[in-house]
Amino acid sequence: MKKSVRTLWNLSTLAGGRFAQTTVSSLAVIAIVALTGCHRKHEAASGGSLPVASVRVETIESTKQPAVEEVMGTVQAKLRATIEAKVAGRVEAMPVSLGQSVKAGDLLAQLDVREIQAKRDQAKATLEQAERDFKRISALLEQQAVTQSEFDASQARYNVAKAAVAEAESMLGYAKVVAPFDGVVTRKLADVGDLAMPGKPLLEMENPAALRFVADVPDAISDHVKPGEHLKVKIGSSSETIAGEVSEIAPAADPINRTLQVKLDLPSTPGLRSGQFGRLAVPLAETVTLQAPASAVVQRGQMELVFVVKDQKAQLRLVKTGKRAGEKVELLSGVSPGEKIVIEGANQLADGQPVEVR
């Protein structure tokens, strides 16, 4: 600083005049301000002007965590069905709506099957005639007025007529399409007036009480999935996991995608419904990681940092974070095991600030 003032004096001597004096005065003010700023920076760096902060700390310890591979999948109902008509006919009534709960045996659709009714009436008439003929020939057989072969033929016609009536009545029963199990109507693919026929779906239903998670696991990591094993599943954007039990594993891989379909039974969970997207965590191996509370990591712009307490002072450390699990976050670099980091009050700290651990 003395050298700077001497230089300014020399400039004043050489320049001379009012303009030179004014210039020297301005330069002197700038030098004094710069000196004052340097002095303040030195005081801030030494921590002399920073108050003592009360913080909570936690010692970083290395823990073993399983390395996992996430596989995408979908929540599905274990019991679901596509309802079709067994006979052809016009839809006369469909007393169910989308999302309606139904019980097993409830009417889903009523078909107009007048042709089958006509066939049943015809079969009944034929049966009545065959029954009269059979009784008459049976009486004649007792009187030995007909041969045994005529009796056998009459009996055969009678049995065929009975079978025809039973068949017609069975087909007529298919005019009522009923629910095969307790569930909810998830899709309506037909309505009143549509023509129903075998192979044409009328509606879809499922039982939401029992759900499972279905995922296509790559063949390269399929050996890490075992029947009966409990694996973690994340549904949607939720950070919470659900433990699902592996119930089925496809015995053969898909030759195109090189994946095996895996199904996991899910426990009853509020808000869980079929069709939701999720991720299955397939454990591969154990890795040693450093875990810290998420509150210890301070975000400043694009940087992530923590404060390490050493010699009653806060030291700023730039860190790189990894995966988050609940309230914990993985620290990939920047800290070492055994160091104490600030977990409460880190947002208000400055580098080198004195701290008091409470």
JOVEN-V128167 format. One record per pair of residues at least 6 apart in sequence whose C-alpha atoms are under 8 Angstrom apart, sorted by the first residue. I is the first residue (numbers start at 1). GAP is how many residues later the second one is. Records with the same first field share a line. If there is no record, write none. Layout:
# JOVEN-V128167
I=GAP + GAP
This chain:
# JOVEN-V128167
1=30 + 34
4=27
5=23
8=16 + 19 + 20
9=15
11=9 + 13
12=8 + 9 + 12
43=6
44=6
45=306 + 307
46=306
47=305 + 306 + 307
50=303 + 304
51=302 + 303
52=301 + 302 + 303 + 304
53=296 + 300 + 301 + 302 + 303
54=291 + 301 + 302 + 303 + 304
55=287 + 288 + 289 + 290 + 291 + 300 + 301 + 302 + 303
56=286 + 287 + 288 + 289 + 301 + 302
57=252 + 283 + 284 + 285 + 286 + 287 + 300
58=282 + 283 + 284 + 285
59=278 + 279 + 280 + 281 + 282
60=230 + 231 + 232 + 276 + 277 + 278 + 279 + 280 + 281
61=229 + 230 + 276 + 277
62=226 + 227 + 228 + 229 + 275
63=225 + 226 + 227 + 228
64=222 + 223 + 224 + 225
65=221 + 222 + 223 + 224
66=217 + 218 + 219 + 220 + 221
67=216 + 217 + 218 + 219 + 220
68=213 + 214 + 215 + 216 + 217
69=211 + 212 + 213 + 214 + 215
70=209 + 210 + 211 + 212
71=144 + 145 + 146 + 208 + 209 + 210 + 211
72=143 + 144 + 205 + 206 + 207 + 208
73=140 + 141 + 142 + 143 + 204 + 205 + 206 + 207
74=139 + 140 + 141 + 200 + 201 + 202 + 203 + 204
75=136 + 137 + 138 + 139 + 198 + 199 + 200 + 201 + 202 + 203
76=135 + 136 + 137 + 138 + 197 + 198 + 199
77=129 + 130 + 131 + 132 + 133 + 134 + 135 + 197
78=129 + 132 + 133 + 134
79=127 + 128 + 131
80=124 + 125 + 126 + 127
81=123 + 124 + 125
82=119 + 120 + 121 + 122 + 123
83=118 + 119 + 120 + 121 + 122
84=112 + 113 + 114 + 115 + 116 + 117 + 118 + 119
85=89 + 90 + 92 + 111 + 112 + 113 + 114 + 115 + 116 + 117
86=88 + 111 + 112
87=84 + 87 + 88 + 109 + 110 + 111
88=25 + 107 + 108 + 109 + 110
89=22 + 23 + 24 + 86 + 106 + 107 + 108
90=21 + 22 + 23 + 102 + 103 + 104 + 105 + 106
91=18 + 19 + 20 + 21 + 100 + 101 + 102 + 103 + 104 + 105
92=17 + 18 + 19 + 20 + 100 + 101
93=16 + 17 + 18 + 98 + 99
94=14 + 15 + 16 + 97 + 98
95=12 + 13 + 14
96=12 + 89
97=88 + 91
98=87 + 88 + 89 + 90
99=85 + 86 + 87 + 88
100=84 + 85
101=81 + 82 + 83 + 84
102=77 + 80 + 81 + 82 + 83
103=76 + 78 + 79 + 80
104=74 + 75 + 76 + 77 + 78 + 79
105=73 + 74 + 75 + 76
106=72 + 73
107=69 + 70 + 71 + 72
108=68 + 69 + 70 + 71
109=67 + 68 + 69
110=65 + 66 + 67
111=64 + 65 + 66 + 85
112=63
113=59 + 62
116=52 + 55 + 56
117=51 + 55
119=49
120=44 + 45 + 48 + 49 + 52
123=38 + 39 + 41 + 42 + 45
124=37 + 38 + 41
126=35
127=31 + 34 + 35 + 38
130=24 + 27 + 28 + 31
131=27
133=21
134=17 + 20 + 21 + 24
137=9 + 13 + 14 + 17
138=13
140=6
141=6 + 7 + 10
181=26
182=25
183=22 + 23 + 24 + 25
184=21 + 22 + 23 + 24
185=18 + 19 + 20 + 21
186=17 + 18 + 19 + 20
187=16 + 17 + 18
188=14 + 15 + 16
189=12 + 13 + 14 + 15
190=11 + 12 + 13
191=11
196=6
208=65 + 66
209=59
210=55 + 56 + 57 + 58
211=54 + 55 + 56 + 57 + 62 + 63
212=32 + 51 + 52 + 53 + 54
213=31 + 50 + 51 + 52 + 53
214=47 + 48 + 49 + 50
215=46 + 47 + 48 + 65
216=43 + 44 + 45 + 46
217=42 + 43 + 44 + 45
218=39 + 40 + 41 + 42
219=34 + 39 + 40 + 41
221=61 + 63
222=38
224=58 + 59 + 60
225=21 + 57
226=20
227=18 + 19 + 20 + 21 + 22
228=17 + 18 + 19
229=16 + 17
230=13 + 14 + 15 + 16
231=12 + 13 + 14 + 15 + 49 + 50 + 51
232=9 + 10 + 11 + 12 + 48 + 49 + 50
233=8 + 9 + 10 + 11 + 45 + 46 + 47 + 48
234=6 + 7 + 8 + 44 + 45 + 46
235=6 + 7 + 41 + 42 + 43 + 44
236=40 + 41 + 42 + 43
239=86 + 87
240=86
242=24 + 25
243=23 + 24
244=20 + 21 + 22 + 23
245=19 + 20 + 21
246=16 + 17 + 18 + 19
247=15 + 16 + 17 + 18
248=14 + 15 + 16
249=11 + 12 + 13 + 14
250=10 + 11 + 12
251=9
252=8
253=6 + 7 + 8
254=6
289=41 + 42 + 43
290=40 + 41 + 42 + 47
291=37 + 38 + 39 + 40
292=36 + 37 + 38 + 39
293=34 + 35 + 36 + 50
294=33 + 34 + 35
295=48 + 49
296=10 + 11 + 45 + 46 + 47 + 48 + 50
297=7 + 8 + 9 + 46 + 49
298=6 + 7 + 8 + 48 + 49
299=6
303=15
304=14 + 15 + 16 + 17
305=11 + 12 + 13 + 14
306=10 + 11 + 12 + 13 + 35 + 36 + 40
307=7 + 8 + 9 + 10 + 34 + 35 + 39 + 42 + 44
308=6 + 7 + 8 + 9 + 31 + 32 + 33 + 34
309=6 + 30 + 31 + 32 + 33 + 46
310=30
312=42 + 43 + 44
313=39 + 40 + 41 + 42
314=35 + 36 + 37 + 38 + 39 + 40 + 41
315=36 + 37 + 38
316=34 + 35 + 36
317=17 + 18
318=16
319=12 + 13 + 14 + 15 + 16
320=11 + 12 + 13 + 14
321=8 + 9 + 10 + 11 + 12
322=7 + 8 + 9 + 10
323=6 + 7
324=6
